[in-house]
Structure formats: structure tokens, C-alpha cells
Amino acid sequence: MNVLIVGPSWVGDMVMAQTLFSVLKQRHPHCQIDVLAPEWSRPILERMPEVREALSFPLGHGVLDLATRRRIGRELRGRYQQSIVLPNSLKSALVPFFAGIPKRTGWRGEMRVGLLNDMRKLDKARYPLMIERFMALGQPAGTPLSQPYPKPSLRIDEASRTAALEAFSLALDRPVLALCPGAEFGEAKKWPAEHYARVAEAYIREGWQVWIFGSKNDHPVGEDIASRLIPGLREEVTNLAGQTSLAQAIDLLSCAEAVVANDSGLMHVAAALNRPLVAVYGSTSPGFTPPLADRVETVRLGLDCSPCFDRTCRFGHYNCLRQLEPRQVTDALGRLLPHAVEVH
């Protein structure tokens, strides 16, 4: 059986989609899984052993372009017995329809009657986690999900990792603390730079080096974090945000002895690499999209106004993040690592 997955549009969601691929392989060991998704997702999909091929989807988020979707669908005719559409939009269901795939599975979304012929009604109480909503689409409707749930796991090629280290003249002579201070969702997910800087300082004083990861939009906050350290410590920070490709970021994150991240795509990547991870939550909740790994601590204050799931703080104070002290993060790291490090 050949299955076409129409993949999600966010890094973290794509990582979590591996749980669906695992379920499909468990139920149909010989099935072949291809994923139609934006080109940026290729480095993630190439590191998932369940995926046969990553098919690049050329249209940006929110672009309809019916002619292109019809052309892609026709090119895929006759290749698949089932499609599973993970996004809930009408647009995302068009390619499988144009491809004439016999079984087209997805949750009831915006006006998809006819486009999907195996359309499910989502019971959010039954499936509170995003991975549960993904995995349920890989089984007949109403079938209980088997426990324990699979966890995303990205494989790393040693040659690729070595090339990434050489590209940025990085050495593993000291343990690496990776910081991921960005979040594409908005400011209400971003722990303050001054807090990240204090965690960085504590670990540098113990002989660690610090690598900062993120997109080009996160490069300024990486510089802000480094600038808050005194000379002699500042030089132990390497700001890789906006400098690496996603493939290089994945390979370099796999070198970290520990990771501190906001609720973001890189948080899910770090979890899928099974790195000791502290995930900082502000406006969101680990109750929907938690990092899925064994060595994880989540920290949040749980104020009355959170989780609000807003991109910016409606009150303007961001207390759910500002009042979350660095010591809470270093204490969480101490529970994951052999030796605790204190914030001074």
C-alpha cells in the first residue's frame, strides 16, 4: 500500500507527524509513505526512517493557485491507495482529490465534503493531544489508540554532523548548552533574553560552551543574550541563529548535552533528538503539544491568565514569562543532568 500524507506547515507539527507514520508502519509494515509538504521540511523528513520520499509542495501558506494544485494532483495519479490530510483547510485536500486517490482521509474541516471520502468528526475530548489527532487518522475510525504512544525520533548521519561542525568551526571539547530563544508564533512564547543570559552564564562558568539556535529573526535576540555577558564569558557563546540551514541546525542540536527552548519547532526537534530538554511555557500549555521524549522537564508558572494562547500579551506585562526565574530552569536542568549548576 502506498500512502500520501499531506503534511503540516510548521516545524513542530511536522516532527510530531512522525507518530502517524509510526502507526501506519505498525499496522501495515510494508506500506510506503510519501509526504507532500513545503520544501523547508525536507531535512526533517529525510531523517525519518518511515518516510520513503519527501515531495516538495511549491505553494506558500495560504496560497490557493488552483491550477498548480490540479497539475500536482494529476502528476500523482495512480500512485497511491490512500491519502491522509493533516491540515484542516479546504486547500490542503485538493491535491489528493485531483490525484483521484481512492481513499482520502482527514478531519472534518472547512467545506471539504466531497474532497475527502473518509471524513472524520474530531472529538477533542477524546483526542486532546495533537499527536492523538494525527495517529487516529492512521487507523479505522473509532479504533482505540494503542499505548504507549510512539515518540518522534530523528536519525543523524555522522558525516553530515561532522560537516556541520566543520562549516562553523565548532569543537566538542567542552559540553554544549543549546539555547533556542525564538518562537515564530509570537512574543507570548518567548522567555526574556536576560533570563537566557543568566542560564548561559551559570553554565559557562562551569566550563560549558553555549550555542544559540533559531531563524534569522532570532539572530538579534541571540546577540542580546551574548551582549549581557561580561568579556571572557561572552566569547563562549556562538550565535548560530539565522546562520545555519535547518539540516545543519538539526545536526548541531544533536551535539548538545542539554537544551533550553521556548515552546517552538526547535523544542520538538530537540525532543526528537532525545536531548535533555527544558521547555519553557508562557502563553501556551504542554497539554496539547508537549515535547515527546524521556528526558524532558517543562517549566511554567500557571498564572490565572495563562494559558491564553495569544501571540501577544493582552495585558502587556508578559508576567507568565518574565516572572519565571532562571533558577527554575537551572533546577530543571539539574534534575536531567548528573551535576546541578546554580544561578548566582
C-alpha positions as CSV (number, residue, x, y, z in Angstrom):
1,M,0.0,0.0,0.0
2,N,1.3,3.4,-0.9
3,V,0.1,6.3,1.3
4,L,0.4,10.0,0.5
5,I,0.5,12.3,3.6
6,V,-0.3,16.0,3.1
7,G,1.9,17.4,5.8
8,P,1.6,20.3,8.2
9,S,3.2,23.7,7.7
10,W,5.1,24.1,10.9
11,V,8.3,22.6,12.1
12,G,7.0,21.2,15.4
13,D,3.9,19.8,13.8
14,M,6.0,18.0,11.1
15,V,8.1,16.5,13.9
16,M,5.0,15.3,15.7
17,A,3.6,13.9,12.5
18,Q,6.2,11.1,12.7
19,T,3.9,9.5,15.3
20,L,1.3,8.9,12.5
21,F,4.0,7.5,10.2
22,S,4.9,5.0,13.0
23,V,1.3,4.0,13.4
24,L,1.0,3.3,9.7
25,K,4.1,1.2,9.7
26,Q,2.9,-0.8,12.7
27,R,-0.4,-1.5,11.0
28,H,1.0,-2.0,7.5
29,P,4.7,-2.9,7.8
30,H,5.2,-2.9,4.0
31,C,3.4,0.3,3.3
32,Q,5.3,3.1,1.5
33,I,4.8,6.6,2.9
34,D,5.4,9.8,0.9
35,V,4.9,13.2,2.4
36,L,3.7,16.2,0.3
37,A,5.0,19.3,2.2
38,P,6.9,22.6,1.8
39,E,10.5,22.2,0.7
40,W,11.8,23.5,4.1
41,S,10.6,20.3,5.7
42,R,12.8,18.0,3.6
43,P,15.7,17.9,6.2
44,I,13.2,16.7,8.9
45,L,11.5,14.1,6.6
46,E,14.8,12.8,5.4
47,R,15.7,12.0,9.0
48,M,12.6,9.9,9.5
49,P,13.1,6.3,8.5
50,E,9.4,5.7,8.0
51,V,9.3,8.2,5.1
52,R,10.1,6.9,1.6
53,E,10.1,10.3,-0.2
54,A,9.6,14.0,0.6
55,L,7.6,15.6,-2.2
56,S,8.1,19.3,-2.4
57,F,5.0,21.4,-2.4
58,P,5.8,24.7,-4.2
59,L,2.9,27.0,-2.9
60,G,3.3,29.1,0.2
61,H,1.0,29.0,3.2
62,G,-2.5,30.3,2.4
63,V,-1.9,30.4,-1.4
64,L,-4.8,28.7,-3.4
65,D,-3.4,28.6,-7.0
66,L,-5.9,26.0,-8.2
67,A,-4.1,25.3,-11.4
68,T,-0.9,24.3,-9.7
69,R,-2.8,22.1,-7.2
70,R,-4.6,20.4,-10.1
71,R,-1.3,19.9,-12.0
72,I,0.4,18.3,-9.0
73,G,-2.6,16.1,-8.4
74,R,-2.6,14.8,-12.0
75,E,1.1,14.1,-11.8
76,L,0.4,11.9,-8.7
77,R,-2.5,9.9,-10.3
78,G,-2.3,6.1,-9.9
79,R,0.5,6.2,-7.4
80,Y,-1.4,5.9,-4.1
81,Q,-4.2,3.9,-2.5
82,Q,-4.8,6.3,0.4
83,S,-4.1,9.9,1.3
84,I,-4.2,11.3,4.8
85,V,-4.6,15.1,5.0
86,L,-3.3,16.6,8.3
87,P,-4.2,20.3,7.8
88,N,-7.8,21.1,8.2
89,S,-8.1,23.6,5.3
90,L,-10.0,23.1,2.1
91,K,-6.9,23.9,0.1
92,S,-4.9,21.0,1.6
93,A,-7.5,18.4,0.5
94,L,-7.4,19.5,-3.2
95,V,-4.3,17.6,-4.4
96,P,-5.4,14.2,-3.2
97,F,-8.8,14.9,-4.8
98,F,-7.3,15.9,-8.2
99,A,-5.0,12.8,-7.9
100,G,-8.0,10.6,-7.7
101,I,-6.7,8.7,-4.7
102,P,-9.3,6.1,-3.8
103,K,-9.3,6.7,0.0
104,R,-8.9,10.3,1.2
105,T,-8.8,10.6,5.0
106,G,-8.9,13.7,7.2
107,W,-10.8,15.5,9.9
108,R,-13.9,17.5,9.0
109,G,-12.6,21.0,8.2
110,E,-13.6,23.9,6.1
111,M,-16.0,22.8,3.4
112,R,-14.3,19.5,2.5
113,V,-17.3,17.4,1.7
114,G,-16.6,15.5,-1.5
115,L,-12.9,16.3,-1.4
116,L,-12.5,13.8,1.4
117,N,-14.4,10.5,1.3
118,D,-13.2,9.2,4.7
119,M,-14.0,12.3,6.7
120,R,-13.9,12.0,10.5
121,K,-15.6,14.2,13.1
122,L,-13.0,15.2,15.7
123,D,-13.8,14.6,19.4
124,K,-11.4,17.0,21.1
125,A,-12.1,15.5,24.5
126,R,-11.2,12.0,23.3
127,Y,-8.1,13.3,21.5
128,P,-6.7,16.2,23.5
129,L,-3.1,15.9,22.1
130,M,-2.2,16.8,18.6
131,I,-0.3,13.5,18.2
132,E,-3.5,11.7,19.1
133,R,-5.3,13.5,16.3
134,F,-2.6,12.6,13.9
135,M,-2.4,9.0,14.9
136,A,-6.2,8.5,14.8
137,L,-6.2,9.2,11.1
138,G,-3.9,6.3,10.5
139,Q,-6.5,3.8,11.9
140,P,-10.1,2.9,11.2
141,A,-12.5,5.5,12.7
142,G,-13.2,4.8,16.4
143,T,-10.3,2.4,16.8
144,P,-8.6,2.9,20.2
145,L,-5.0,4.1,20.1
146,S,-2.5,1.6,21.4
147,Q,-0.3,2.6,24.3
148,P,2.5,3.5,24.7
149,Y,2.4,6.2,22.0
150,P,5.4,6.3,19.7
151,K,7.8,9.2,20.1
152,P,9.4,11.1,17.3
153,S,13.0,10.1,16.7
154,L,15.2,11.8,14.1
155,R,18.2,9.8,12.8
156,I,21.5,11.6,12.5
157,D,24.2,10.9,9.8
158,E,27.6,11.2,11.3
159,A,29.2,12.5,8.1
160,S,26.5,15.3,7.9
161,R,27.1,16.2,11.6
162,T,30.8,16.4,11.1
163,A,30.4,18.6,8.0
164,A,28.1,21.0,10.0
165,L,30.7,21.2,12.8
166,E,33.4,22.0,10.3
167,A,31.3,24.5,8.5
168,F,31.1,26.7,11.6
169,S,34.5,25.8,13.1
170,L,32.8,24.3,16.2
171,A,34.5,21.8,18.5
172,L,33.1,19.4,21.1
173,D,36.0,19.8,23.5
174,R,33.5,21.1,26.1
175,P,29.9,20.2,26.8
176,V,27.3,22.2,24.8
177,L,24.3,24.0,26.2
178,A,21.9,24.8,23.3
179,L,19.5,27.7,23.7
180,C,16.5,28.2,21.4
181,P,15.1,31.6,22.4
182,G,12.8,32.2,19.4
183,A,9.2,31.2,18.6
184,E,7.6,32.0,15.3
185,F,4.2,32.1,17.0
186,G,4.8,35.4,18.8
187,E,6.3,37.3,21.8
188,A,4.0,35.5,24.3
189,K,6.1,32.3,23.8
190,K,9.5,34.0,24.3
191,W,11.3,33.8,27.6
192,P,13.2,37.0,28.1
193,A,16.8,37.3,26.8
194,E,18.1,38.4,30.2
195,H,16.8,35.1,31.7
196,Y,18.5,33.1,29.0
197,A,21.7,35.1,29.6
198,R,21.8,34.2,33.3
199,V,21.4,30.5,32.5
200,A,24.1,30.8,29.9
201,E,26.4,32.5,32.4
202,A,25.9,29.8,35.0
203,Y,26.9,27.0,32.6
204,I,29.8,28.9,31.0
205,R,31.3,29.4,34.5
206,E,31.1,25.6,34.9
207,G,33.1,25.0,31.8
208,W,30.4,24.7,29.2
209,Q,30.0,26.4,25.8
210,V,26.7,27.9,24.6
211,W,25.3,27.6,21.1
212,I,22.2,29.7,20.2
213,F,19.8,28.3,17.5
214,G,16.9,29.9,15.6
215,S,15.9,31.6,12.4
216,K,17.3,34.9,11.0
217,N,14.5,36.6,13.0
218,D,16.1,35.2,16.2
219,H,19.6,36.4,15.5
220,P,19.1,39.7,17.3
221,V,17.9,38.0,20.5
222,G,20.9,35.8,20.3
223,E,23.2,38.8,20.1
224,D,21.2,40.3,23.0
225,I,21.9,37.2,25.1
226,A,25.6,37.3,24.4
227,S,25.9,41.0,25.0
228,R,24.6,40.6,28.5
229,L,27.7,38.5,29.5
230,I,30.9,40.0,30.6
231,P,34.1,39.8,28.4
232,G,35.7,36.4,29.0
233,L,32.3,34.7,29.2
234,R,30.7,36.3,26.1
235,E,33.3,34.6,23.8
236,E,31.9,31.2,24.8
237,V,28.6,31.9,23.1
238,T,28.2,31.1,19.4
239,N,25.1,32.7,17.8
240,L,24.0,30.3,15.1
241,A,20.5,31.7,14.7
242,G,19.9,32.6,11.1
243,Q,23.3,31.2,10.1
244,T,22.5,27.6,9.7
245,S,20.2,25.7,7.3
246,L,17.5,23.6,9.1
247,A,19.5,20.5,8.3
248,Q,22.6,21.9,9.9
249,A,20.6,23.1,12.9
250,I,19.3,19.6,13.4
251,D,22.7,18.0,13.2
252,L,24.3,20.6,15.5
253,L,21.5,20.3,18.1
254,S,22.2,16.6,18.2
255,C,25.6,17.5,19.7
256,A,24.1,19.3,22.7
257,E,24.5,17.9,26.2
258,A,21.4,19.9,27.2
259,V,18.8,22.2,25.5
260,V,16.7,25.1,26.9
261,A,13.9,26.1,24.5
262,N,10.7,28.1,24.2
263,D,7.6,26.2,23.0
264,S,8.7,26.1,19.4
265,G,9.6,24.0,16.5
266,L,13.2,23.6,17.7
267,M,11.9,22.4,21.0
268,H,10.2,19.5,19.2
269,V,13.4,18.8,17.2
270,A,15.5,18.7,20.4
271,A,13.0,16.2,21.9
272,A,13.1,14.1,18.7
273,L,16.9,14.0,19.1
274,N,16.4,12.8,22.6
275,R,18.5,15.6,24.1
276,P,18.0,16.5,27.8
277,L,15.5,19.3,27.3
278,V,13.9,22.1,29.5
279,A,10.9,23.5,27.7
280,V,9.7,27.0,28.9
281,Y,6.0,27.7,28.5
282,G,4.2,31.0,28.8
283,S,1.0,31.7,26.9
284,T,0.7,28.1,25.8
285,S,0.4,24.7,27.5
286,P,2.2,21.4,27.3
287,G,-1.3,19.8,27.5
288,F,-1.7,20.0,23.7
289,T,1.7,19.8,22.1
290,P,4.2,18.7,24.7
291,P,7.8,17.7,23.8
292,L,7.8,14.0,23.3
293,A,10.9,12.4,24.8
294,D,12.0,10.7,28.0
295,R,14.5,13.3,29.3
296,V,12.3,16.4,29.4
297,E,11.2,18.9,32.0
298,T,8.6,21.6,31.3
299,V,8.5,24.7,33.4
300,R,5.6,27.2,33.6
301,L,4.1,29.5,36.2
302,G,0.5,28.6,35.6
303,L,-0.8,32.2,36.3
304,D,-4.6,32.8,36.3
305,C,-4.3,34.4,32.9
306,S,-2.4,31.5,31.2
307,P,-2.6,29.6,29.0
308,C,-4.2,32.3,26.9
309,F,-2.8,31.1,23.5
310,D,-2.4,34.7,22.4
311,R,0.5,35.8,20.2
312,T,1.0,38.9,22.4
313,C,0.1,39.6,26.0
314,R,-3.4,41.2,26.2
315,F,-2.3,42.9,29.4
316,G,1.1,43.9,28.1
317,H,3.1,42.5,31.1
318,Y,4.1,39.0,29.9
319,N,4.3,38.0,33.5
320,C,3.9,34.3,32.7
321,L,7.4,34.6,31.2
322,R,9.1,37.5,33.0
323,Q,8.3,36.1,36.4
324,L,9.6,32.7,35.5
325,E,13.0,32.9,37.1
326,P,16.3,31.4,35.7
327,R,16.7,29.3,38.8
328,Q,13.6,27.3,37.8
329,V,15.2,26.4,34.6
330,T,18.6,25.5,36.1
331,D,16.9,23.5,38.7
332,A,15.0,21.6,36.0
333,L,18.3,21.1,34.1
334,G,19.8,19.8,37.4
335,R,17.1,17.1,37.5
336,L,18.1,16.0,34.0
337,L,21.9,16.1,34.3
338,P,24.4,14.4,36.5
339,H,25.6,17.6,38.1
340,A,23.5,20.6,39.1
341,V,24.5,24.2,38.2
342,E,23.4,27.1,40.3
343,V,22.5,30.6,39.1
344,H,24.3,33.3,41.0
